[in-house]
Amino acid sequence: MAKYTNLNAQQIKQIGELYDFEINQYQPIDGGAANSSYLLSTPRGKYVLTVCDEKSRSQVEITAKLLLHLEKHNFPASGVVPGKDKGLVIDYEDMHVIMKKYIEGNVVEQLNESMLNQAGETLAKLHLIPSPEYLSNKHSYGHEMFSEVIGPNIDIEYETWLGGQVRYLQDNVLSSYPGV
């Protein structure tokens, strides 16, 4: 788990109260790259408390709205649980947190052929869901941002390599995609 935030029992209890949850047990969840997540056991079932360590509040709100959008389209994703105040994102001690429904399962490192087929089918279903208008079509790691990285001469070797990759993409890949 990306363990950026370590919550103690009192903090977990206080956050649970913001959702009107009585927390019986909690434990950190392995996995994740930019969040700290905890599995919570309550009398109403299991939930995942996620502290969004590297996102602004507006980014966390978009994430929560996107999870609701996926749920609305019957896509298998963690559903967001609103707090007592009906908000999807709760601020607690300068942290942005969301509560999600827990989905039973295991992290599998090596997928077998059947799992790969299932993942492909699920990805195809995801691509059929219309994108909500609030989602940006540009990303900080997308090709649209490469020009901002090439030229400042911070890492000339990397910038030269990236420039070659950009030319390759423009000549061989990007021209074949609509809207690019």
Residue pairs with C-beta under 8 A, 6 or more apart in sequence:
1 28
1 29
1 30
1 31
1 32
1 36
1 37
2 32
2 33
2 34
2 35
2 36
2 53
3 28
3 36
4 35
4 36
4 51
4 53
4 54
5 36
5 51
5 53
5 95
6 36
7 15
7 36
7 38
7 49
7 51
9 26
11 92
11 93
12 23
12 26
12 38
12 40
12 49
13 23
14 92
15 49
15 90
15 92
15 97
16 22
16 23
16 40
16 42
16 49
18 83
18 84
18 85
18 90
18 92
19 47
19 81
19 83
19 84
19 90
19 99
20 84
21 40
21 42
21 44
21 47
21 99
22 42
22 43
23 40
23 41
23 42
24 41
24 42
24 43
25 40
25 41
26 38
26 39
26 40
26 41
26 49
27 38
27 39
28 36
28 37
28 38
28 39
29 37
29 38
29 39
29 48
30 107
31 37
31 107
34 52
34 53
34 54
34 55
35 50
35 51
35 52
35 53
35 54
36 50
36 51
36 53
37 48
37 49
37 50
37 51
38 48
38 49
38 50
39 46
39 47
39 48
39 102
40 46
40 47
40 48
40 49
40 102
45 101
45 102
46 102
47 81
47 99
47 100
47 101
47 102
48 78
48 99
48 100
48 101
48 102
49 97
49 98
49 99
50 97
50 98
50 99
50 100
51 95
51 96
51 97
52 59
52 60
52 63
52 95
52 96
52 97
52 98
53 95
55 63
55 96
56 96
57 89
57 91
57 96
60 89
60 96
60 98
61 88
61 89
62 134
62 135
63 98
64 80
64 88
64 89
64 98
65 88
65 132
65 134
66 132
66 135
67 77
67 78
67 79
67 80
67 100
68 79
68 80
68 88
69 129
69 132
70 77
70 126
70 129
71 77
71 79
71 80
73 129
75 125
75 126
75 129
76 103
76 122
78 100
78 101
78 102
78 103
79 100
79 101
80 88
80 98
80 99
80 100
80 101
81 99
81 100
81 101
82 88
83 90
83 99
88 98
89 96
89 97
89 98
90 96
90 97
90 98
90 99
91 97
108 115
111 119
131 137
138 144
138 145
139 145
143 166
143 169
143 174
146 162
146 165
146 166
149 159
149 162
150 159
150 162
150 163
150 166
151 159
152 159
153 159
174 180
